[in-house]
Amino acid sequence: MLRKIDKHSGIPAYLQIMNQIKSEILLGNLKAESQLPPVRELESIFDVNVNTILKALDKLKNEGFLVSEQGIGYFVAKNTSIDPQITDEIRKLVSELKVKGLDLYTSLLLFEEVWKNEKF
Protein backbone atom coordinates (compact mmCIF):
# COMPACT_ATOMS: atom_id res chain seq x y z
CA MET A 1 0.00 0.00 0.00
CA LEU A 2 1.50 3.30 -1.08
CA ARG A 3 1.42 5.99 1.59
CA LYS A 4 2.48 9.55 2.28
CA ILE A 5 6.24 9.99 2.67
CA ASP A 6 7.85 11.13 5.91
CA LYS A 7 9.21 14.61 5.23
CA HIS A 8 11.10 14.63 8.54
CA SER A 9 12.95 11.32 8.18
CA GLY A 10 16.11 12.75 6.66
CA ILE A 11 15.72 10.36 3.71
CA PRO A 12 15.12 12.16 0.39
CA ALA A 13 11.50 11.99 -0.75
CA TYR A 14 12.34 10.40 -4.10
CA LEU A 15 14.20 7.56 -2.31
CA GLN A 16 11.25 6.94 0.00
CA ILE A 17 8.98 6.76 -3.05
CA MET A 18 11.36 4.40 -4.83
CA ASN A 19 11.58 2.16 -1.76
CA GLN A 20 7.81 2.01 -1.37
CA ILE A 21 7.24 1.10 -5.02
CA LYS A 22 10.09 -1.44 -5.01
CA SER A 23 8.67 -3.06 -1.88
CA GLU A 24 5.22 -3.34 -3.42
CA ILE A 25 6.74 -4.94 -6.52
CA LEU A 26 9.01 -7.35 -4.64
CA LEU A 27 6.25 -8.40 -2.26
CA GLY A 28 3.99 -9.12 -5.22
CA ASN A 29 1.44 -6.40 -4.46
CA LEU A 30 2.24 -4.75 -7.79
CA LYS A 31 2.30 -7.48 -10.42
CA ALA A 32 4.39 -7.62 -13.58
CA GLU A 33 2.91 -5.51 -16.37
CA SER A 34 0.40 -3.82 -14.05
CA GLN A 35 0.03 -0.08 -14.46
CA LEU A 36 0.95 2.33 -11.69
CA PRO A 37 -1.52 5.06 -10.81
CA PRO A 38 -1.16 8.23 -12.92
CA VAL A 39 1.61 10.64 -11.88
CA ARG A 40 -0.92 13.20 -10.62
CA GLU A 41 -2.53 10.56 -8.40
CA LEU A 42 0.90 9.52 -7.08
CA GLU A 43 1.57 13.20 -6.36
CA SER A 44 -1.52 13.22 -4.17
CA ILE A 45 -0.72 9.88 -2.48
CA PHE A 46 2.86 10.79 -1.59
CA ASP A 47 2.12 14.49 -0.99
CA VAL A 48 5.14 15.73 -2.98
CA ASN A 49 5.52 17.68 -6.20
CA VAL A 50 5.35 16.06 -9.62
CA ASN A 51 9.09 16.51 -10.27
CA THR A 52 9.90 14.36 -7.23
CA ILE A 53 7.54 11.65 -8.49
CA LEU A 54 9.06 11.76 -11.96
CA LYS A 55 12.59 11.54 -10.54
CA ALA A 56 11.67 8.42 -8.54
CA LEU A 57 9.88 6.79 -11.48
CA ASP A 58 12.76 7.57 -13.85
CA LYS A 59 15.29 6.01 -11.46
CA LEU A 60 13.08 2.92 -11.04
CA LYS A 61 12.88 2.70 -14.82
CA ASN A 62 16.69 2.90 -15.06
CA GLU A 63 16.99 0.14 -12.44
CA GLY A 64 14.67 -2.09 -14.49
CA PHE A 65 11.69 -2.10 -12.13
CA LEU A 66 9.44 -0.03 -14.38
CA VAL A 67 8.82 0.60 -18.05
CA SER A 68 6.93 3.52 -19.51
CA GLU A 69 4.78 4.13 -22.55
CA GLN A 70 4.63 7.69 -23.81
CA GLY A 71 1.25 9.21 -23.03
CA ILE A 72 -0.01 6.06 -21.31
CA GLY A 73 1.93 5.70 -18.08
CA TYR A 74 4.31 3.57 -16.06
CA PHE A 75 4.10 -0.21 -15.77
CA VAL A 76 5.83 -2.81 -13.62
CA ALA A 77 8.52 -4.52 -15.68
CA LYS A 78 8.12 -8.20 -16.54
CA ASN A 79 11.22 -9.57 -14.80
CA THR A 80 10.83 -8.12 -11.32
CA SER A 81 9.29 -10.97 -9.37
CA ILE A 82 11.03 -12.69 -6.48
CA ASP A 83 10.63 -16.34 -5.62
CA PRO A 84 7.87 -16.47 -2.96
CA GLN A 85 10.00 -18.95 -1.02
CA ILE A 86 12.54 -16.17 -0.38
CA THR A 87 9.84 -13.91 1.02
CA ASP A 88 8.61 -16.76 3.23
CA GLU A 89 12.14 -17.36 4.55
CA ILE A 90 12.55 -13.66 5.32
CA ARG A 91 9.23 -13.64 7.18
CA LYS A 92 10.36 -16.61 9.28
CA LEU A 93 13.69 -14.94 10.06
CA VAL A 94 11.99 -11.68 11.03
CA SER A 95 9.63 -13.58 13.35
CA GLU A 96 12.59 -15.28 15.04
CA LEU A 97 14.45 -11.97 15.44
CA LYS A 98 11.38 -10.33 16.99
CA VAL A 99 10.84 -13.24 19.39
CA LYS A 100 14.47 -12.92 20.49
CA GLY A 101 13.95 -9.18 21.08
CA LEU A 102 16.15 -7.77 18.33
CA ASP A 103 15.01 -4.44 16.92
CA LEU A 104 14.94 -3.52 13.24
CA TYR A 105 18.15 -1.48 13.25
CA THR A 106 20.19 -4.13 15.06
CA SER A 107 18.82 -6.77 12.72
CA LEU A 108 19.73 -4.68 9.67
CA LEU A 109 23.23 -4.12 11.03
CA LEU A 110 23.71 -7.86 11.55
CA PHE A 111 22.31 -8.64 8.12
CA GLU A 112 24.63 -6.11 6.49
CA GLU A 113 27.72 -7.43 8.29
CA VAL A 114 26.92 -11.05 7.41
CA TRP A 115 26.23 -10.02 3.80
CA LYS A 116 29.58 -8.24 3.51
CA ASN A 117 31.59 -11.02 5.13
CA GLU A 118 30.05 -14.16 3.60
CA LYS A 119 31.99 -15.73 0.74
CA PHE A 120 29.87 -17.34 -1.99
N, C-alpha and C positions, 0 to 999 in steps of 0.2 A: 504494500500500500504506500503510495507516494504521499509525502507529507511536507509541510512547511519546513524550511531549513532553519537552523539555529544561527541567528546573526551574531550571537555573542560567544560562539564556540572557539573562535580563533582559526577555524578551518575555512578557507575560501568557499564562498557559496557555490561556485561551479563544481568544486570537488565534492561537496556534499551532495549535489544533484547527481553527479556521475556515480558516486557510491550508492545512492539510493536506486538508481536505474539498474546498475550492474547487479546489485543484490536481488532485485526483482527478477532479473533475467536468470541469474545463476540458481535461484531457488525455484525457478519454473513458474513463477507468477506471471511473467511476461513470456509468452511462447514464441518460438521461432516464427518469423514472418508476420507476427502480429503488429498492428500499427499503434504507435504511441499516440497519446492525445495531442491535439494541435498545439503549436508553440504558445499561442495566446492562453490556452487552457492551462498549460504547464506553468506559465507565468503567474497565473492566479493560484495554482496549487502551491508552488514553492514560494510565492510572495517575493519575487525578485524581478528585475527588469528583463526584457526580451533578449538583450545582448548577452546576459549571463546564461540564459537558457541555451542560446545558440552556441556559445562557447563550449558548454558542457556537451551538447549533442554532437558538435563537430569533433571534439576530442574522443567521444565514444565511437564515432564513425571511424576515426583514424585508428583506434584500437581494435576495430573489427566487431564491435558489439552491435552497431547499428548500420543500416544502409538508408539512403534517402532517395526519394523520387521527386524531381523538380515539380513544384506546384501541388504535390499530393501529400507528402509528409515523410516522417521517419518511421522505419520498421526495424524490428529485431532481426538481426542477421541469422542466417540459417544454422551456422556452426557454432552456436554459443551455449549449447546445453552441457550440463555436467551429469555424469553418471549418478543417478539417485542413491546408489550405494554409498558414494562419498558423502553426500549430505546426511545420510543416516548415521554414518560413522562419526561425523562431526557432532551431530546431535547427542550421540551416546557419550562422546568425550566431554562435551559441555556439561551434560548432566552429572558426570562423575566429578568434574572440577567443582561444580556448584555444591555437590554433596560434601566434598572435602573442604569447602569454605574458601576456595580461591576466588578472588575477584577478577573481573574482566581484564584489567590492566596487567595484573600479575600473570594471568594466563597468556595474554598476548606476548608479554616479555619472554616467558618460557618457550612459547611456540616459536618466536623469532630466533631465539638462541639455538634451539634444537635444529631449526631449518638451516641456519647458517653453518652449523657444525657437523651435520650429517653428511656422510659421503655416500653417494649413490652411483 
